[in-house]
Amino acid sequence: MNKEEVTMLGFEIVALAGDARSKMLDALNLAEEGRFDEAEEMIEEANKVLVAAHNSQTDMLAKEASGEDIALGLIMMHGQDHLMTTVLLKDLIHHLINIYKKD
């Protein structure tokens, strides 16, 4: 993959991970209001978007594993950072929603 292709993939991962992050935070706000069914729906939407981001990452990793040169740049690193922190946020949101359910 050339640098331009990797950059575009990086932008895609940033956008998808950012969308998933926003949906998860919306779900947390809904849970805080006691709207747990809506929160779960929002989490499901976030998970679909997060899977799309992960699939984009996996495609690139598979290409590199098959021997293709990958021209990494700052935008891709930024995308990886967004994806990693969103996956972590997903785990935390799950626990926080469970805490709200117990109240």
Jmol script that loads the backbone (N, CA, C; Angstrom):
load data "model"
ATOM      1  N   MET A   1       0.850  -1.180   0.000  1.00  0.00           N
ATOM      2  CA  MET A   1       0.000   0.000   0.000  1.00  0.00           C
ATOM      3  C   MET A   1       0.891   1.238   0.000  1.00  0.00           C
ATOM      4  N   ASN A   2       0.579   2.158  -0.882  1.00  0.00           N
ATOM      5  CA  ASN A   2       1.364   3.382  -0.906  1.00  0.00           C
ATOM      6  C   ASN A   2       0.878   4.326   0.203  1.00  0.00           C
ATOM      7  N   LYS A   3       1.611   5.411   0.394  1.00  0.00           N
ATOM      8  CA  LYS A   3       1.309   6.326   1.488  1.00  0.00           C
ATOM      9  C   LYS A   3      -0.092   6.934   1.363  1.00  0.00           C
ATOM     10  N   GLU A   4      -0.504   7.254   0.142  1.00  0.00           N
ATOM     11  CA  GLU A   4      -1.832   7.847  -0.046  1.00  0.00           C
ATOM     12  C   GLU A   4      -2.934   6.856   0.357  1.00  0.00           C
ATOM     13  N   GLU A   5      -2.776   5.599  -0.024  1.00  0.00           N
ATOM     14  CA  GLU A   5      -3.769   4.573   0.344  1.00  0.00           C
ATOM     15  C   GLU A   5      -3.821   4.385   1.855  1.00  0.00           C
ATOM     16  N   VAL A   6      -2.670   4.353   2.473  1.00  0.00           N
ATOM     17  CA  VAL A   6      -2.607   4.188   3.930  1.00  0.00           C
ATOM     18  C   VAL A   6      -3.198   5.412   4.624  1.00  0.00           C
ATOM     19  N   THR A   7      -2.937   6.593   4.090  1.00  0.00           N
ATOM     20  CA  THR A   7      -3.501   7.821   4.661  1.00  0.00           C
ATOM     21  C   THR A   7      -5.022   7.792   4.593  1.00  0.00           C
ATOM     22  N   MET A   8      -5.570   7.401   3.459  1.00  0.00           N
ATOM     23  CA  MET A   8      -7.027   7.338   3.319  1.00  0.00           C
ATOM     24  C   MET A   8      -7.624   6.300   4.272  1.00  0.00           C
ATOM     25  N   LEU A   9      -6.942   5.182   4.439  1.00  0.00           N
ATOM     26  CA  LEU A   9      -7.391   4.169   5.381  1.00  0.00           C
ATOM     27  C   LEU A   9      -7.315   4.704   6.810  1.00  0.00           C
ATOM     28  N   GLY A  10      -6.285   5.478   7.093  1.00  0.00           N
ATOM     29  CA  GLY A  10      -6.153   6.101   8.408  1.00  0.00           C
ATOM     30  C   GLY A  10      -7.302   7.054   8.689  1.00  0.00           C
ATOM     31  N   PHE A  11      -7.672   7.861   7.694  1.00  0.00           N
ATOM     32  CA  PHE A  11      -8.819   8.760   7.852  1.00  0.00           C
ATOM     33  C   PHE A  11     -10.102   7.967   8.100  1.00  0.00           C
ATOM     34  N   GLU A  12     -10.250   6.862   7.380  1.00  0.00           N
ATOM     35  CA  GLU A  12     -11.436   6.018   7.548  1.00  0.00           C
ATOM     36  C   GLU A  12     -11.509   5.469   8.975  1.00  0.00           C
ATOM     37  N   ILE A  13     -10.393   4.994   9.486  1.00  0.00           N
ATOM     38  CA  ILE A  13     -10.358   4.446  10.844  1.00  0.00           C
ATOM     39  C   ILE A  13     -10.650   5.537  11.868  1.00  0.00           C
ATOM     40  N   VAL A  14     -10.085   6.725  11.681  1.00  0.00           N
ATOM     41  CA  VAL A  14     -10.364   7.845  12.594  1.00  0.00           C
ATOM     42  C   VAL A  14     -11.856   8.154  12.603  1.00  0.00           C
ATOM     43  N   ALA A  15     -12.453   8.249  11.423  1.00  0.00           N
ATOM     44  CA  ALA A  15     -13.874   8.591  11.327  1.00  0.00           C
ATOM     45  C   ALA A  15     -14.752   7.514  11.966  1.00  0.00           C
ATOM     46  N   LEU A  16     -14.478   6.260  11.669  1.00  0.00           N
ATOM     47  CA  LEU A  16     -15.290   5.172  12.213  1.00  0.00           C
ATOM     48  C   LEU A  16     -15.125   5.059  13.730  1.00  0.00           C
ATOM     49  N   ALA A  17     -13.887   5.115  14.200  1.00  0.00           N
ATOM     50  CA  ALA A  17     -13.653   5.025  15.646  1.00  0.00           C
ATOM     51  C   ALA A  17     -14.275   6.220  16.362  1.00  0.00           C
ATOM     52  N   GLY A  18     -14.196   7.402  15.753  1.00  0.00           N
ATOM     53  CA  GLY A  18     -14.809   8.588  16.347  1.00  0.00           C
ATOM     54  C   GLY A  18     -16.315   8.474  16.426  1.00  0.00           C
ATOM     55  N   ASP A  19     -16.930   7.921  15.392  1.00  0.00           N
ATOM     56  CA  ASP A  19     -18.372   7.709  15.391  1.00  0.00           C
ATOM     57  C   ASP A  19     -18.762   6.718  16.486  1.00  0.00           C
ATOM     58  N   ALA A  20     -18.017   5.631  16.590  1.00  0.00           N
ATOM     59  CA  ALA A  20     -18.295   4.634  17.629  1.00  0.00           C
ATOM     60  C   ALA A  20     -18.142   5.250  19.015  1.00  0.00           C
ATOM     61  N   ARG A  21     -17.105   6.047  19.196  1.00  0.00           N
ATOM     62  CA  ARG A  21     -16.877   6.709  20.483  1.00  0.00           C
ATOM     63  C   ARG A  21     -18.053   7.602  20.852  1.00  0.00           C
ATOM     64  N   SER A  22     -18.514   8.398  19.901  1.00  0.00           N
ATOM     65  CA  SER A  22     -19.647   9.297  20.161  1.00  0.00           C
ATOM     66  C   SER A  22     -20.900   8.512  20.539  1.00  0.00           C
ATOM     67  N   LYS A  23     -21.156   7.423  19.835  1.00  0.00           N
ATOM     68  CA  LYS A  23     -22.327   6.599  20.132  1.00  0.00           C
ATOM     69  C   LYS A  23     -22.231   5.985  21.532  1.00  0.00           C
ATOM     70  N   MET A  24     -21.038   5.572  21.910  1.00  0.00           N
ATOM     71  CA  MET A  24     -20.863   4.993  23.249  1.00  0.00           C
ATOM     72  C   MET A  24     -21.090   6.026  24.339  1.00  0.00           C
ATOM     73  N   LEU A  25     -20.597   7.228  24.126  1.00  0.00           N
ATOM     74  CA  LEU A  25     -20.812   8.280  25.121  1.00  0.00           C
ATOM     75  C   LEU A  25     -22.285   8.676  25.182  1.00  0.00           C
ATOM     76  N   ASP A  26     -22.964   8.658  24.030  1.00  0.00           N
ATOM     77  CA  ASP A  26     -24.410   8.897  24.025  1.00  0.00           C
ATOM     78  C   ASP A  26     -25.124   7.802  24.820  1.00  0.00           C
ATOM     79  N   ALA A  27     -24.684   6.571  24.643  1.00  0.00           N
ATOM     80  CA  ALA A  27     -25.277   5.449  25.384  1.00  0.00           C
ATOM     81  C   ALA A  27     -25.087   5.632  26.881  1.00  0.00           C
ATOM     82  N   LEU A  28     -23.927   6.100  27.277  1.00  0.00           N
ATOM     83  CA  LEU A  28     -23.673   6.336  28.697  1.00  0.00           C
ATOM     84  C   LEU A  28     -24.613   7.410  29.235  1.00  0.00           C
ATOM     85  N   ASN A  29     -24.828   8.460  28.478  1.00  0.00           N
ATOM     86  CA  ASN A  29     -25.758   9.516  28.896  1.00  0.00           C
ATOM     87  C   ASN A  29     -27.177   8.976  29.016  1.00  0.00           C
ATOM     88  N   LEU A  30     -27.576   8.133  28.076  1.00  0.00           N
ATOM     89  CA  LEU A  30     -28.911   7.524  28.144  1.00  0.00           C
ATOM     90  C   LEU A  30     -29.037   6.636  29.390  1.00  0.00           C
ATOM     91  N   ALA A  31     -28.003   5.871  29.685  1.00  0.00           N
ATOM     92  CA  ALA A  31     -28.018   5.007  30.866  1.00  0.00           C
ATOM     93  C   ALA A  31     -28.092   5.836  32.140  1.00  0.00           C
ATOM     94  N   GLU A  32     -27.387   6.951  32.158  1.00  0.00           N
ATOM     95  CA  GLU A  32     -27.415   7.836  33.323  1.00  0.00           C
ATOM     96  C   GLU A  32     -28.840   8.336  33.580  1.00  0.00           C
ATOM     97  N   GLU A  33     -29.614   8.494  32.506  1.00  0.00           N
ATOM     98  CA  GLU A  33     -31.011   8.930  32.621  1.00  0.00           C
ATOM     99  C   GLU A  33     -31.967   7.758  32.877  1.00  0.00           C
ATOM    100  N   GLY A  34     -31.409   6.541  32.966  1.00  0.00           N
ATOM    101  CA  GLY A  34     -32.238   5.368  33.208  1.00  0.00           C
ATOM    102  C   GLY A  34     -32.882   4.793  31.963  1.00  0.00           C
ATOM    103  N   ARG A  35     -32.462   5.239  30.809  1.00  0.00           N
ATOM    104  CA  ARG A  35     -33.026   4.785  29.527  1.00  0.00           C
ATOM    105  C   ARG A  35     -32.154   3.652  28.978  1.00  0.00           C
ATOM    106  N   PHE A  36     -32.218   2.516  29.663  1.00  0.00           N
ATOM    107  CA  PHE A  36     -31.288   1.417  29.390  1.00  0.00           C
ATOM    108  C   PHE A  36     -31.526   0.726  28.053  1.00  0.00           C
ATOM    109  N   ASP A  37     -32.768   0.581  27.636  1.00  0.00           N
ATOM    110  CA  ASP A  37     -33.038  -0.049  26.339  1.00  0.00           C
ATOM    111  C   ASP A  37     -32.456   0.783  25.208  1.00  0.00           C
ATOM    112  N   GLU A  38     -32.634   2.104  25.277  1.00  0.00           N
ATOM    113  CA  GLU A  38     -32.069   2.992  24.267  1.00  0.00           C
ATOM    114  C   GLU A  38     -30.540   2.971  24.317  1.00  0.00           C
ATOM    115  N   ALA A  39     -30.010   2.888  25.522  1.00  0.00           N
ATOM    116  CA  ALA A  39     -28.556   2.824  25.678  1.00  0.00           C
ATOM    117  C   ALA A  39     -28.001   1.564  25.013  1.00  0.00           C
ATOM    118  N   GLU A  40     -28.683   0.449  25.206  1.00  0.00           N
ATOM    119  CA  GLU A  40     -28.228  -0.802  24.599  1.00  0.00           C
ATOM    120  C   GLU A  40     -28.286  -0.733  23.077  1.00  0.00           C
ATOM    121  N   GLU A  41     -29.334  -0.108  22.546  1.00  0.00           N
ATOM    122  CA  GLU A  41     -29.431   0.067  21.097  1.00  0.00           C
ATOM    123  C   GLU A  41     -28.264   0.908  20.570  1.00  0.00           C
ATOM    124  N   MET A  42     -27.924   1.954  21.313  1.00  0.00           N
ATOM    125  CA  MET A  42     -26.817   2.819  20.906  1.00  0.00           C
ATOM    126  C   MET A  42     -25.487   2.055  20.969  1.00  0.00           C
ATOM    127  N   ILE A  43     -25.339   1.211  21.979  1.00  0.00           N
ATOM    128  CA  ILE A  43     -24.121   0.382  22.083  1.00  0.00           C
ATOM    129  C   ILE A  43     -24.037  -0.566  20.886  1.00  0.00           C
ATOM    130  N   GLU A  44     -25.158  -1.151  20.492  1.00  0.00           N
ATOM    131  CA  GLU A  44     -25.160  -2.038  19.326  1.00  0.00           C
ATOM    132  C   GLU A  44     -24.739  -1.291  18.064  1.00  0.00           C
ATOM    133  N   GLU A  45     -25.235  -0.078  17.897  1.00  0.00           N
ATOM    134  CA  GLU A  45     -24.834   0.742  16.749  1.00  0.00           C
ATOM    135  C   GLU A  45     -23.337   1.025  16.804  1.00  0.00           C
ATOM    136  N   ALA A  46     -22.853   1.376  17.985  1.00  0.00           N
ATOM    137  CA  ALA A  46     -21.425   1.669  18.155  1.00  0.00           C
ATOM    138  C   ALA A  46     -20.580   0.452  17.825  1.00  0.00           C
ATOM    139  N   ASN A  47     -21.037  -0.718  18.255  1.00  0.00           N
ATOM    140  CA  ASN A  47     -20.280  -1.944  17.990  1.00  0.00           C
ATOM    141  C   ASN A  47     -20.179  -2.223  16.497  1.00  0.00           C
ATOM    142  N   LYS A  48     -21.243  -1.977  15.746  1.00  0.00           N
ATOM    143  CA  LYS A  48     -21.209  -2.188  14.296  1.00  0.00           C
ATOM    144  C   LYS A  48     -20.166  -1.281  13.644  1.00  0.00           C
ATOM    145  N   VAL A  49     -20.128  -0.040  14.072  1.00  0.00           N
ATOM    146  CA  VAL A  49     -19.167   0.907  13.505  1.00  0.00           C
ATOM    147  C   VAL A  49     -17.748   0.527  13.924  1.00  0.00           C
ATOM    148  N   LEU A  50     -17.592   0.092  15.158  1.00  0.00           N
ATOM    149  CA  LEU A  50     -16.278  -0.314  15.653  1.00  0.00           C
ATOM    150  C   LEU A  50     -15.765  -1.546  14.901  1.00  0.00           C
ATOM    151  N   VAL A  51     -16.650  -2.463  14.579  1.00  0.00           N
ATOM    152  CA  VAL A  51     -16.267  -3.634  13.786  1.00  0.00           C
ATOM    153  C   VAL A  51     -15.777  -3.192  12.407  1.00  0.00           C
ATOM    154  N   ALA A  52     -16.445  -2.217  11.813  1.00  0.00           N
ATOM    155  CA  ALA A  52     -16.013  -1.706  10.505  1.00  0.00           C
ATOM    156  C   ALA A  52     -14.603  -1.107  10.595  1.00  0.00           C
ATOM    157  N   ALA A  53     -14.348  -0.362  11.658  1.00  0.00           N
ATOM    158  CA  ALA A  53     -13.007   0.213  11.855  1.00  0.00           C
ATOM    159  C   ALA A  53     -11.977  -0.892  12.035  1.00  0.00           C
ATOM    160  N   HIS A  54     -12.324  -1.883  12.816  1.00  0.00           N
ATOM    161  CA  HIS A  54     -11.413  -3.006  13.064  1.00  0.00           C
ATOM    162  C   HIS A  54     -11.154  -3.779  11.771  1.00  0.00           C
ATOM    163  N   ASN A  55     -12.187  -3.952  10.951  1.00  0.00           N
ATOM    164  CA  ASN A  55     -12.014  -4.655   9.678  1.00  0.00           C
ATOM    165  C   ASN A  55     -11.062  -3.905   8.756  1.00  0.00           C
ATOM    166  N   SER A  56     -11.151  -2.577   8.753  1.00  0.00           N
ATOM    167  CA  SER A  56     -10.226  -1.776   7.945  1.00  0.00           C
ATOM    168  C   SER A  56      -8.795  -1.989   8.414  1.00  0.00           C
ATOM    169  N   GLN A  57      -8.619  -2.006   9.714  1.00  0.00           N
ATOM    170  CA  GLN A  57      -7.289  -2.244  10.275  1.00  0.00           C
ATOM    171  C   GLN A  57      -6.798  -3.647   9.913  1.00  0.00           C
ATOM    172  N   THR A  58      -7.672  -4.622  10.044  1.00  0.00           N
ATOM    173  CA  THR A  58      -7.305  -6.011   9.772  1.00  0.00           C
ATOM    174  C   THR A  58      -6.899  -6.205   8.315  1.00  0.00           C
ATOM    175  N   ASP A  59      -7.602  -5.533   7.392  1.00  0.00           N
ATOM    176  CA  ASP A  59      -7.233  -5.618   5.979  1.00  0.00           C
ATOM    177  C   ASP A  59      -5.796  -5.159   5.762  1.00  0.00           C
ATOM    178  N   MET A  60      -5.440  -4.052   6.396  1.00  0.00           N
ATOM    179  CA  MET A  60      -4.085  -3.533   6.250  1.00  0.00           C
ATOM    180  C   MET A  60      -3.067  -4.494   6.876  1.00  0.00           C
ATOM    181  N   LEU A  61      -3.390  -5.030   8.037  1.00  0.00           N
ATOM    182  CA  LEU A  61      -2.480  -5.966   8.705  1.00  0.00           C
ATOM    183  C   LEU A  61      -2.280  -7.228   7.873  1.00  0.00           C
ATOM    184  N   ALA A  62      -3.350  -7.697   7.256  1.00  0.00           N
ATOM    185  CA  ALA A  62      -3.250  -8.894   6.410  1.00  0.00           C
ATOM    186  C   ALA A  62      -2.345  -8.636   5.213  1.00  0.00           C
ATOM    187  N   LYS A  63      -2.450  -7.450   4.630  1.00  0.00           N
ATOM    188  CA  LYS A  63      -1.587  -7.106   3.493  1.00  0.00           C
ATOM    189  C   LYS A  63      -0.124  -7.076   3.919  1.00  0.00           C
ATOM    190  N   GLU A  64       0.127  -6.483   5.082  1.00  0.00           N
ATOM    191  CA  GLU A  64       1.512  -6.446   5.552  1.00  0.00           C
ATOM    192  C   GLU A  64       2.014  -7.847   5.863  1.00  0.00           C
ATOM    193  N   ALA A  65       1.169  -8.667   6.469  1.00  0.00           N
ATOM    194  CA  ALA A  65       1.564 -10.035   6.804  1.00  0.00           C
ATOM    195  C   ALA A  65       1.861 -10.861   5.553  1.00  0.00           C
ATOM    196  N   SER A  66       1.218 -10.520   4.443  1.00  0.00           N
ATOM    197  CA  SER A  66       1.459 -11.257   3.202  1.00  0.00           C
ATOM    198  C   SER A  66       2.691 -10.740   2.455  1.00  0.00           C
ATOM    199  N   GLY A  67       3.369  -9.754   3.045  1.00  0.00           N
ATOM    200  CA  GLY A  67       4.619  -9.274   2.475  1.00  0.00           C
ATOM    201  C   GLY A  67       4.543  -7.937   1.769  1.00  0.00           C
ATOM    202  N   GLU A  68       3.341  -7.356   1.719  1.00  0.00           N
ATOM    203  CA  GLU A  68       3.206  -6.055   1.045  1.00  0.00           C
ATOM    204  C   GLU A  68       3.815  -4.959   1.908  1.00  0.00           C
ATOM    205  N   ASP A  69       4.529  -4.044   1.254  1.00  0.00           N
ATOM    206  CA  ASP A  69       5.094  -2.885   1.954  1.00  0.00           C
ATOM    207  C   ASP A  69       3.971  -1.921   2.320  1.00  0.00           C
ATOM    208  N   ILE A  70       3.955  -1.465   3.556  1.00  0.00           N
ATOM    209  CA  ILE A  70       2.954  -0.514   4.031  1.00  0.00           C
ATOM    210  C   ILE A  70       3.688   0.775   4.397  1.00  0.00           C
ATOM    211  N   ALA A  71       3.335   1.861   3.714  1.00  0.00           N
ATOM    212  CA  ALA A  71       3.974   3.157   3.949  1.00  0.00           C
ATOM    213  C   ALA A  71       3.205   3.895   5.044  1.00  0.00           C
ATOM    214  N   LEU A  72       3.601   3.663   6.286  1.00  0.00           N
ATOM    215  CA  LEU A  72       2.894   4.270   7.412  1.00  0.00           C
ATOM    216  C   LEU A  72       3.193   5.755   7.533  1.00  0.00           C
ATOM    217  N   GLY A  73       2.195   6.475   8.041  1.00  0.00           N
ATOM    218  CA  GLY A  73       2.343   7.902   8.280  1.00  0.00           C
ATOM    219  C   GLY A  73       1.636   8.285   9.566  1.00  0.00           C
ATOM    220  N   LEU A  74       1.706   9.543   9.884  1.00  0.00           N
ATOM    221  CA  LEU A  74       1.139  10.050  11.129  1.00  0.00           C
ATOM    222  C   LEU A  74      -0.378   9.868  11.183  1.00  0.00           C
ATOM    223  N   ILE A  75      -1.064  10.014  10.062  1.00  0.00           N
ATOM    224  CA  ILE A  75      -2.522   9.872  10.066  1.00  0.00           C
ATOM    225  C   ILE A  75      -2.924   8.449  10.427  1.00  0.00           C
ATOM    226  N   MET A  76      -2.213   7.464   9.907  1.00  0.00           N
ATOM    227  CA  MET A  76      -2.515   6.078  10.269  1.00  0.00           C
ATOM    228  C   MET A  76      -2.230   5.838  11.747  1.00  0.00           C
ATOM    229  N   MET A  77      -1.143   6.378  12.254  1.00  0.00           N
ATOM    230  CA  MET A  77      -0.862   6.230  13.692  1.00  0.00           C
ATOM    231  C   MET A  77      -1.978   6.867  14.511  1.00  0.00           C
ATOM    232  N   HIS A  78      -2.471   8.000  14.057  1.00  0.00           N
ATOM    233  CA  HIS A  78      -3.582   8.682  14.721  1.00  0.00           C
ATOM    234  C   HIS A  78      -4.833   7.796  14.686  1.00  0.00           C
ATOM    235  N   GLY A  79      -5.075   7.161  13.554  1.00  0.00           N
ATOM    236  CA  GLY A  79      -6.205   6.243  13.433  1.00  0.00           C
ATOM    237  C   GLY A  79      -6.080   5.061  14.379  1.00  0.00           C
ATOM    238  N   GLN A  80      -4.893   4.518  14.482  1.00  0.00           N
ATOM    239  CA  GLN A  80      -4.666   3.399  15.395  1.00  0.00           C
ATOM    240  C   GLN A  80      -4.890   3.825  16.844  1.00  0.00           C
ATOM    241  N   ASP A  81      -4.465   5.034  17.162  1.00  0.00           N
ATOM    242  CA  ASP A  81      -4.676   5.573  18.510  1.00  0.00           C
ATOM    243  C   ASP A  81      -6.164   5.718  18.804  1.00  0.00           C
ATOM    244  N   HIS A  82      -6.902   6.255  17.848  1.00  0.00           N
ATOM    245  CA  HIS A  82      -8.356   6.403  18.026  1.00  0.00           C
ATOM    246  C   HIS A  82      -9.021   5.047  18.216  1.00  0.00           C
ATOM    247  N   LEU A  83      -8.633   4.084  17.402  1.00  0.00           N
ATOM    248  CA  LEU A  83      -9.230   2.754  17.493  1.00  0.00           C
ATOM    249  C   LEU A  83      -8.930   2.111  18.843  1.00  0.00           C
ATOM    250  N   MET A  84      -7.695   2.186  19.277  1.00  0.00           N
ATOM    251  CA  MET A  84      -7.303   1.583  20.546  1.00  0.00           C
ATOM    252  C   MET A  84      -8.047   2.216  21.723  1.00  0.00           C
ATOM    253  N   THR A  85      -8.134   3.530  21.751  1.00  0.00           N
ATOM    254  CA  THR A  85      -8.803   4.182  22.879  1.00  0.00           C
ATOM    255  C   THR A  85     -10.314   3.945  22.843  1.00  0.00           C
ATOM    256  N   THR A  86     -10.878   3.787  21.656  1.00  0.00           N
ATOM    257  CA  THR A  86     -12.310   3.504  21.552  1.00  0.00           C
ATOM    258  C   THR A  86     -12.615   2.097  22.032  1.00  0.00           C
ATOM    259  N   VAL A  87     -11.757   1.150  21.730  1.00  0.00           N
ATOM    260  CA  VAL A  87     -11.942  -0.221  22.233  1.00  0.00           C
ATOM    261  C   VAL A  87     -11.871  -0.219  23.763  1.00  0.00           C
ATOM    262  N   LEU A  88     -10.935   0.528  24.321  1.00  0.00           N
ATOM    263  CA  LEU A  88     -10.846   0.645  25.780  1.00  0.00           C
ATOM    264  C   LEU A  88     -12.099   1.302  26.348  1.00  0.00           C
ATOM    265  N   LEU A  89     -12.564   2.363  25.698  1.00  0.00           N
ATOM    266  CA  LEU A  89     -13.769   3.051  26.146  1.00  0.00           C
ATOM    267  C   LEU A  89     -14.969   2.101  26.137  1.00  0.00           C
ATOM    268  N   LYS A  90     -15.045   1.251  25.134  1.00  0.00           N
ATOM    269  CA  LYS A  90     -16.140   0.276  25.048  1.00  0.00           C
ATOM    270  C   LYS A  90     -16.206  -0.565  26.319  1.00  0.00           C
ATOM    271  N   ASP A  91     -15.078  -1.050  26.765  1.00  0.00           N
ATOM    272  CA  ASP A  91     -15.043  -1.861  27.989  1.00  0.00           C
ATOM    273  C   ASP A  91     -15.469  -1.047  29.207  1.00  0.00           C
ATOM    274  N   LEU A  92     -14.993   0.169  29.298  1.00  0.00           N
ATOM    275  CA  LEU A  92     -15.342   1.021  30.445  1.00  0.00           C
ATOM    276  C   LEU A  92     -16.818   1.391  30.451  1.00  0.00           C
ATOM    277  N   ILE A  93     -17.360   1.713  29.286  1.00  0.00           N
ATOM    278  CA  ILE A  93     -18.777   2.078  29.180  1.00  0.00           C
ATOM    279  C   ILE A  93     -19.647   0.909  29.643  1.00  0.00           C
ATOM    280  N   HIS A  94     -19.276  -0.292  29.258  1.00  0.00           N
ATOM    281  CA  HIS A  94     -20.031  -1.481  29.681  1.00  0.00           C
ATOM    282  C   HIS A  94     -20.126  -1.538  31.209  1.00  0.00           C
ATOM    283  N   HIS A  95     -19.010  -1.334  31.884  1.00  0.00           N
ATOM    284  CA  HIS A  95     -18.997  -1.376  33.347  1.00  0.00           C
ATOM    285  C   HIS A  95     -19.772  -0.208  33.957  1.00  0.00           C
ATOM    286  N   LEU A  96     -19.633   0.967  33.374  1.00  0.00           N
ATOM    287  CA  LEU A  96     -20.343   2.125  33.903  1.00  0.00           C
ATOM    288  C   LEU A  96     -21.857   1.972  33.761  1.00  0.00           C
ATOM    289  N   ILE A  97     -22.302   1.441  32.641  1.00  0.00           N
ATOM    290  CA  ILE A  97     -23.743   1.226  32.459  1.00  0.00           C
ATOM    291  C   ILE A  97     -24.263   0.222  33.483  1.00  0.00           C
ATOM    292  N   ASN A  98     -23.482  -0.812  33.747  1.00  0.00           N
ATOM    293  CA  ASN A  98     -23.893  -1.774  34.771  1.00  0.00           C
ATOM    294  C   ASN A  98     -24.006  -1.132  36.150  1.00  0.00           C
ATOM    295  N   ILE A  99     -23.143  -0.173  36.443  1.00  0.00           N
ATOM    296  CA  ILE A  99     -23.222   0.542  37.710  1.00  0.00           C
ATOM    297  C   ILE A  99     -24.514   1.350  37.766  1.00  0.00           C
ATOM    298  N   TYR A 100     -24.860   2.029  36.653  1.00  0.00           N
ATOM    299  CA  TYR A 100     -26.111   2.780  36.617  1.00  0.00           C
ATOM    300  C   TYR A 100     -27.318   1.861  36.796  1.00  0.00           C
ATOM    301  N   LYS A 101     -27.258   0.671  36.246  1.00  0.00           N
ATOM    302  CA  LYS A 101     -28.375  -0.267  36.370  1.00  0.00           C
ATOM    303  C   LYS A 101     -28.589  -0.688  37.823  1.00  0.00           C
ATOM    304  N   LYS A 102     -27.551  -0.713  38.610  1.00  0.00           N
ATOM    305  CA  LYS A 102     -27.651  -1.137  40.016  1.00  0.00           C
ATOM    306  C   LYS A 102     -28.228  -0.068  40.918  1.00  0.00           C
ATOM    307  N   ASP A 103     -28.172   1.176  40.459  1.00  0.00           N
ATOM    308  CA  ASP A 103     -28.673   2.278  41.294  1.00  0.00           C
ATOM    309  C   ASP A 103     -30.164   2.283  41.409  1.00  0.00           C
TER     310      ASP A 103
END
end "model"
wireframe off; spacefill off
backbone 0.3
color backbone group
